Amino acid sequence: MKNIEEFVLNYIQKKYTVPETTDIYSLNYIDEGYVDSLGLVKFIVELEDEFGIEFSDSELEDNSIKIVGDLIKLIERKMAQ
């Protein structure tokens, strides 16, 4: 199993590095501009492919999917099912 946290952090830092002083787990990577709305669609597809999971519509509509720590926990839960 690949490291979920590493995969997520590498993806959101493709264009910009998150400052070391940032609490990465509470970071809203959309609001902070690390991933735009089109990029989010690509990111979701890559996460589903990488980890063999599928997000439901309600999960995709929930704002917590935009928070790094919440996204990592969601992926972990889905992989454990």
C-alpha positions in Angstrom: 0.0 0.0 0.0 1.4 3.4 -1.0 1.7 6.1 1.6 -1.6 8.2 1.4 -0.2 11.2 3.1 2.9 11.3 0.9 0.8 11.0 -2.3 -1.6 13.8 -1.2 1.2 16.1 -0.1 3.2 15.6 -3.3 0.1 16.3 -5.4 -0.9 19.5 -3.7 2.7 20.8 -3.8 3.2 20.2 -7.6 3.1 24.0 -8.3 3.8 25.6 -4.8 5.5 24.3 -1.7 3.4 24.6 1.5 5.3 26.7 4.0 6.8 24.7 6.9 4.9 26.9 9.4 1.6 25.7 7.9 -0.5 23.1 9.8 -0.7 20.8 6.8 -3.5 18.7 8.2 -5.9 21.7 8.5 -4.9 23.2 5.2 -7.8 23.8 2.7 -5.8 23.2 -0.4 -8.5 24.6 -2.6 -9.0 27.9 -0.8 -5.3 28.4 -0.5 -4.8 28.0 -4.2 -2.7 24.8 -4.3 -5.3 23.0 -6.5 -8.0 24.8 -8.6 -11.5 23.4 -9.3 -10.4 21.7 -12.5 -7.3 20.3 -10.7 -9.6 18.9 -8.0 -11.4 16.8 -10.5 -8.1 15.4 -11.8 -6.9 14.9 -8.2 -10.0 12.9 -7.3 -9.5 10.7 -10.3 -5.9 10.1 -9.5 -6.7 9.3 -5.9 -9.4 6.8 -7.0 -7.0 5.2 -9.4 -4.0 5.2 -7.1 -5.8 3.7 -4.1 -8.5 1.6 -5.8 -11.4 3.5 -4.2 -14.4 5.5 -5.3 -15.8 8.6 -3.8 -19.5 9.0 -3.5 -21.3 12.2 -4.6 -22.0 13.2 -1.0 -18.3 12.8 -0.1 -17.3 14.9 -3.1 -19.8 17.6 -2.1 -18.6 17.7 1.5 -16.1 20.5 2.2 -14.0 18.2 4.3 -12.6 16.6 1.1 -10.8 19.9 0.6 -8.9 19.7 4.0 -5.7 17.7 3.8 -6.1 15.8 7.1 -9.8 15.0 6.5 -9.0 13.8 3.0 -6.3 11.5 4.3 -8.7 10.0 6.9 -11.4 9.5 4.3 -9.1 7.6 2.0 -7.9 5.5 4.9 -11.5 4.6 5.9 -12.4 3.8 2.3 -9.4 1.5 1.9 -10.2 -0.3 5.1 -13.7 -1.2 3.9 
